[in-house]
Amino acid sequence: MIDIDMLDIFFILLGVLIGALASGWYFVHKQKKLRQDFIEKQTEWGRLQAELDIRNRWYEETRQDYENRIQSLADELNSSRHEVTDLKQNLTSLQERNTYLTQMKDEAQALYEKFKTEFETLNTKFLKENTETLGEQSRKTVNELLNPLKERLEAFDRKITDLNAEQREKGGELRVVLEKLLEQNKNLSEEADRLAKAIKGDVKKLGNWGELVLERVLEISGLEKGREYVLQWQMSNIEGKALRPDAIILLPDNKQIIIDSKVSLAAFDQYLRAETEEEASAFAQTHVEAVKTHIQNLSSKQYQNLNDLHSTDFVLMFIPIEPALALALSTDSDLYSYALKKNIILVSPTTLLATLRTVEMLWRQEKQQKNIEEIIRLASNMCDKLRSLKDKLEDLGDSIQKSSDLYEGVMRTLTTGKGNLIKQALKMQE
């Protein structure tokens, strides 16, 4: 019974081990397939040129919409300026009229108080001299004299109230127009500043800006800085020349992908500002030539031959502005192939992020692979331990069986066997 239980335990544990080994083989096979898919995806990048045509059409529509918006805002700005000028003139005129009417009101109020005092004095005098005769007549006389003046003052009050209300209304309209004008100016300034900062300035500032965009894309890719990518890592080529690529992506198989940011937007800026199709075409071609110059310069650095670096056969040339890359590829449909022949792959923030996400997935698979290998190692150790335990259990079983046989022999000799010692002792007692 003991041997059967031990064998059952052994086969159960052996089944668990086989299941673990099968799972490990499955995950290893799945990782190989994922790596093969990654290699296949690299060959599919050429198909992105067709999508770039769609991006180019979107860019052209966006550019035209932007130009129309700028023109519309400029027209509205000019109209608002004229309206503000007219409102300022009206406001000045209303303020002058309000001052004049207020002065007239004060003078009329003073005259009213003066007449009222004099007539009240006169009325009191008449009442004292002849209350019954002059009372009613005096009141009528006073009312006849004061009522027109009172009505005139009330008319002045209404007029001033209306003018104040009109002034507040005009002032409110002026504030709305001014706020709208300020908002438009702010929007125009912000858009102009963003565009100017992106496409103007010296080469050093543009380079720094491109590196910042590249670093931001790396941050949001999910890769860990220092472990899965490094920035500005100074190295030397086989000739001993010091080189410092903008970024190096570390792959799980001890390979690296080099990324270098390139920004050349002078011709692109001129293209955006072109007034005719001929100018736009010429500036677009100039922009393509500038991109080709960057490709040649990057290819000449031979990053693939850096010491202590197992780089892939290609280098990613990062262009931080999507429309700039789209314009270059749409103008010269062979530009992508031209770059590939020089072991350069052109990428924008969108395509680079997709590539980095794939690398991040490979790192996850690498971690899973290491976990699987650790599980296999532990399972192998467990198998060795189980084998040793089985041998010891078998030895223990043999020992127990021998002890049981010895015990039964002793008991037979002592009590149960024929002619055992107990029977002989009882006979001797009898």
C-alpha positions in Angstrom: 0.0 0.0 0.0 2.9 2.3 0.8 4.5 1.6 -2.6 1.3 2.4 -4.5 0.8 5.8 -2.6 4.4 6.8 -3.3 4.1 6.0 -7.0 0.8 7.9 -7.2 2.5 10.9 -5.7 5.4 10.5 -8.1 3.3 10.3 -11.2 1.2 13.3 -10.1 4.3 15.4 -9.6 5.7 14.1 -12.9 2.5 15.2 -14.6 2.8 18.6 -13.1 6.4 18.8 -14.3 5.4 17.7 -17.8 2.6 20.4 -17.9 5.1 23.1 -16.8 7.6 22.0 -19.4 4.8 22.0 -22.1 3.8 25.5 -21.0 7.4 26.7 -21.2 7.7 25.3 -24.7 4.5 27.0 -25.7 5.7 30.4 -24.4 9.1 30.0 -26.0 7.5 29.1 -29.3 5.1 32.1 -29.0 8.0 34.4 -28.4 9.8 33.2 -31.5 6.7 33.8 -33.5 6.4 37.3 -32.1 10.0 38.0 -33.0 9.3 36.7 -36.5 6.2 39.0 -36.7 8.5 41.9 -35.7 10.9 41.2 -38.5 8.0 40.9 -41.0 6.6 44.3 -39.8 9.9 45.9 -40.6 9.5 44.8 -44.2 6.0 46.3 -44.3 7.2 49.8 -43.6 7.4 50.5 -47.3 3.7 50.2 -47.5 3.4 53.3 -45.4 4.2 55.5 -48.4 0.6 55.0 -49.6 -0.7 56.2 -46.3 1.6 59.2 -46.6 -0.3 60.4 -49.6 -3.4 60.5 -47.5 -1.5 62.4 -44.8 -0.3 64.8 -47.5 -3.8 65.5 -48.7 -4.8 66.1 -45.1 -1.9 68.4 -44.6 -2.8 70.4 -47.8 -6.4 70.7 -46.5 -5.1 71.7 -43.1 -2.7 74.3 -44.6 -5.4 75.8 -46.8 -7.8 75.9 -43.8 -5.0 77.5 -41.7 -4.4 80.2 -44.4 -8.1 80.8 -44.8 -8.4 81.1 -41.0 -5.5 83.6 -40.8 -7.0 85.7 -43.6 -10.4 85.6 -42.0 -9.0 86.5 -38.6 -7.0 89.3 -40.2 -10.1 90.7 -42.0 -12.1 90.4 -38.7 -9.3 92.1 -36.9 -9.3 95.0 -39.3 -13.1 95.3 -39.1 -12.9 95.1 -35.3 -10.3 97.9 -35.2 -12.5 100.2 -37.2 -15.5 99.3 -35.0 -13.4 100.0 -31.9 -12.4 103.4 -33.3 -16.0 104.3 -34.0 -17.0 103.1 -30.5 -14.3 105.2 -28.9 -15.4 108.3 -30.8 -19.1 107.6 -29.8 -18.0 107.0 -26.2 -16.1 110.3 -26.2 -19.1 112.1 -27.6 -21.5 110.5 -25.1 -19.1 111.5 -22.2 -19.1 115.1 -23.4 -22.9 115.2 -23.7 -23.2 113.6 -20.3 -20.9 116.2 -18.7 -22.9 119.0 -20.4 -26.3 117.6 -19.3 -25.0 117.0 -15.7 -23.9 120.6 -15.6 -27.2 121.8 -16.9 -29.0 119.7 -14.3 -27.0 121.1 -11.5 -27.7 124.6 -12.6 -31.4 123.9 -13.1 -31.5 122.3 -9.6 -29.9 125.3 -8.1 -32.3 127.6 -9.9 -35.3 125.5 -8.8 -34.2 125.6 -5.1 -33.8 129.4 -5.4 -37.2 129.9 -7.0 -38.8 127.5 -4.6 -37.4 129.4 -1.6 -38.5 132.8 -3.0 -42.0 131.6 -3.8 -42.4 129.9 -0.5 -41.4 133.2 1.2 -43.8 135.1 -1.0 -46.6 132.6 -0.4 -46.1 132.8 3.3 -46.2 136.6 3.1 -49.4 136.6 1.1 -51.0 134.1 3.4 -50.3 136.2 6.4 -51.7 139.3 4.7 -54.9 137.7 3.4 -55.3 134.1 4.1 -58.8 133.7 2.7 -58.4 135.8 -0.4 -54.9 135.0 -1.6 -54.5 131.4 -0.2 -55.9 129.5 -3.2 -54.6 132.0 -5.7 -51.1 131.9 -4.2 -51.0 128.1 -4.3 -52.0 128.1 -8.0 -49.5 130.8 -8.8 -46.7 128.9 -7.1 -47.7 125.6 -8.8 -48.0 127.3 -12.2 -44.5 128.8 -11.8 -42.9 125.7 -10.3 -44.5 122.8 -12.3 -42.9 123.7 -15.6 -39.5 124.0 -13.9 -40.1 120.6 -12.2 -41.2 119.0 -15.4 -38.1 120.3 -17.1 -35.9 118.9 -14.3 -37.7 115.6 -14.5 -37.1 115.6 -18.3 -33.4 116.3 -17.6 -33.3 113.4 -15.2 -34.9 111.1 -17.7 -32.6 112.2 -20.4 -29.5 111.8 -18.2 -30.7 108.4 -17.0 -31.3 107.3 -20.7 -27.8 108.6 -21.6 -26.2 106.8 -18.7 -28.0 103.6 -19.7 -26.9 104.1 -23.4 -23.4 104.8 -22.2 -23.3 101.6 -20.1 -24.7 99.6 -23.1 -22.2 101.1 -25.5 -19.5 100.5 -22.9 -20.5 96.9 -22.6 -20.4 96.5 -26.3 -17.0 98.1 -26.4 -15.8 95.7 -23.7 -17.1 92.7 -25.6 -15.5 93.9 -28.8 -12.2 94.7 -27.0 -12.2 91.3 -25.3 -12.9 89.6 -28.6 -10.2 91.6 -30.2 -7.7 90.7 -27.4 -8.7 87.0 -27.7 -8.1 87.1 -31.5 -4.8 88.8 -31.0 -3.8 86.3 -28.4 -4.8 83.4 -30.7 -3.0 84.9 -33.6 0.1 85.6 -31.5 0.1 82.1 -30.0 -0.3 80.4 -33.4 2.4 82.7 -34.9 4.7 82.1 -31.9 4.2 78.3 -32.1 4.9 78.3 -35.8 7.8 80.7 -35.5 9.4 78.6 -32.7 8.9 75.5 -34.7 10.3 76.6 -38.0 12.5 79.6 -37.3 15.6 80.3 -35.2 19.1 79.2 -35.4 20.3 75.6 -36.1 21.3 75.0 -32.5 17.9 75.9 -31.1 16.1 73.8 -33.8 18.3 70.9 -32.9 17.6 71.2 -29.2 13.9 71.4 -29.9 14.0 68.3 -32.1 15.9 66.4 -29.3 13.2 67.5 -26.8 10.4 66.2 -29.0 12.4 62.9 -29.4 12.8 62.6 -25.6 9.1 63.2 -25.1 8.2 60.4 -27.5 10.6 58.1 -25.7 9.0 59.0 -22.3 5.5 58.1 -23.4 6.5 54.9 -25.2 6.7 52.9 -22.0 10.4 52.2 -22.2 12.5 52.7 -19.1 15.3 55.3 -19.4 18.7 53.9 -18.6 17.7 50.3 -19.0 15.8 50.2 -22.3 17.1 53.4 -23.9 19.8 56.0 -23.3 20.3 59.6 -24.5 23.4 61.4 -25.7 25.7 58.4 -25.2 29.1 59.3 -26.3 31.0 56.6 -28.3 33.7 56.3 -30.9 33.9 54.7 -34.3 36.6 52.4 -35.7 38.6 55.5 -36.6 38.5 56.8 -33.1 36.2 59.7 -33.9 33.8 60.6 -31.0 30.2 60.4 -31.9 27.1 61.1 -29.8 23.8 59.9 -31.2 20.7 61.5 -29.8 19.2 58.2 -28.5 20.0 54.5 -28.5 17.2 51.9 -28.1 18.4 48.8 -26.3 16.9 45.5 -27.6 16.5 42.3 -25.6 18.9 40.3 -27.8 21.8 42.7 -27.1 21.1 44.7 -30.2 20.7 48.4 -30.4 18.7 50.8 -32.6 20.2 54.3 -33.1 18.0 57.4 -33.4 19.2 60.7 -34.6 16.9 63.8 -34.7 17.2 66.1 -37.8 15.4 69.4 -38.1 15.6 71.5 -41.3 12.6 73.7 -41.8 13.6 76.8 -43.6 12.3 75.6 -47.0 9.3 74.1 -45.3 8.5 77.5 -43.8 8.8 79.1 -47.2 6.6 76.4 -48.7 3.9 77.3 -46.1 4.2 81.0 -47.0 4.2 80.4 -50.8 1.7 82.5 -52.7 1.7 80.5 -56.0 1.8 76.9 -57.0 5.2 77.5 -58.7 6.7 78.9 -55.5 5.3 76.1 -53.4 6.6 73.4 -55.8 10.1 75.0 -55.8 10.2 75.3 -52.0 9.0 71.7 -51.6 11.8 70.5 -53.8 14.3 72.5 -51.8 12.9 70.9 -48.7 13.4 67.5 -50.2 17.0 68.4 -51.0 17.6 69.5 -47.4 16.2 66.2 -46.1 18.5 64.3 -48.5 21.4 66.3 -47.2 20.6 65.2 -43.7 20.3 61.6 -44.9 23.7 61.7 -46.5 25.3 63.3 -43.4 23.7 60.7 -41.1 24.8 57.9 -43.4 28.4 59.1 -43.4 28.6 58.8 -39.6 28.5 55.0 -39.9 26.8 54.5 -36.6 26.6 50.8 -37.4 30.4 50.6 -37.0 30.6 52.1 -33.5 32.9 50.3 -31.0 31.2 48.3 -28.3 27.9 48.5 -30.1 25.9 45.8 -31.7 23.7 48.1 -33.8 21.1 47.0 -36.4 21.9 47.6 -40.0 19.8 50.7 -40.1 19.5 54.0 -38.3 16.3 55.9 -37.6 16.3 59.5 -38.7 13.7 61.3 -36.6 11.9 64.3 -38.2 9.8 65.9 -35.3 7.1 67.6 -37.5 4.7 65.2 -39.2 3.7 67.6 -42.1 7.4 68.3 -42.9 8.1 64.6 -43.4 4.8 64.1 -45.3 5.7 67.0 -47.6 9.1 65.5 -48.4 7.7 62.0 -49.1 4.8 63.3 -51.2 7.2 65.5 -53.3 9.7 62.8 -53.9 8.1 59.3 -53.9 11.5 57.7 -54.0 12.8 59.5 -50.9 12.0 56.6 -48.6 13.9 54.1 -50.9 16.7 56.5 -51.2 17.1 56.6 -47.4 16.8 52.8 -47.1 19.7 52.3 -49.6 21.8 54.3 -47.2 20.5 52.2 -44.2 18.4 55.1 -43.0 14.7 54.8 -42.1 12.7 58.1 -41.9 10.3 58.3 -39.0 8.0 60.9 -37.5 6.6 61.0 -34.0 3.7 58.7 -34.9 5.7 56.0 -36.7 8.5 56.2 -34.1 6.1 55.7 -31.3 4.6 52.6 -33.0 8.2 51.2 -33.4 9.0 51.9 -29.7 5.7 50.3 -28.6 6.9 47.2 -30.5 10.2 47.3 -28.7 8.4 47.7 -25.4 6.4 44.6 -26.2 9.6 42.7 -27.0 11.0 43.7 -23.6 7.8 42.3 -22.0 8.2 39.1 -23.9 11.9 38.9 -22.8 10.8 39.3 -19.1 8.2 36.5 -19.6 10.9 34.4 -21.3 13.2 34.8 -18.3 10.3 33.9 -16.0 9.6 30.8 -18.0 13.3 29.8 -17.9 13.3 30.3 -14.2 10.2 28.1 -13.9 11.9 25.5 -16.0 15.0 25.6 -13.8 12.9 25.3 -10.7 10.9 22.5 -12.2 14.2 20.7 -13.1 15.5 21.1 -9.6 12.1 19.8 -8.3 12.4 16.8 -10.6 15.9 16.0 -9.2 14.6 16.4 -5.6 11.6 14.2 -6.4 13.8 11.5 -7.9 16.0 11.6 -4.8 12.9 11.5 -2.6 11.6 8.6 -4.5 14.8 6.7 -4.0 14.8 7.5 -0.3 11.1 6.5 0.0 11.9 3.2 -1.7 14.8 2.6 0.7 12.5 3.6 3.6 9.9 1.1 2.3 12.4 -1.6 2.1 13.6 -0.9 5.6 10.0 -0.8 6.9 9.3 -4.1 5.2 12.4 -5.7 6.7 11.5 -4.3 10.1 7.9 -5.6 9.7 9.3 -9.0 8.8 11.7 -9.0 11.7 8.8 -7.9 14.0 6.6 -10.7 12.8 9.4 -13.2 13.3 10.0 -12.0 16.8 6.3 -12.2 17.6 6.0 -15.7 16.2 9.0 -16.7 18.3 7.5 -15.0 21.4 3.8 -15.6 21.2 2.2 -16.8 18.0 4.5 -19.3 16.5 4.5 -23.1 17.1 6.5 -23.8 20.3 6.8 -20.1 21.1 8.5 -18.9 24.3 5.2 -17.9 26.1 3.8 -21.4 25.7 7.0 -23.0 26.9 7.1 -20.7 29.9 3.5 -21.6 30.8 4.3 -25.2 30.6 7.3 -24.8 32.8 5.0 -22.9 35.3 2.5 -25.8 35.3 
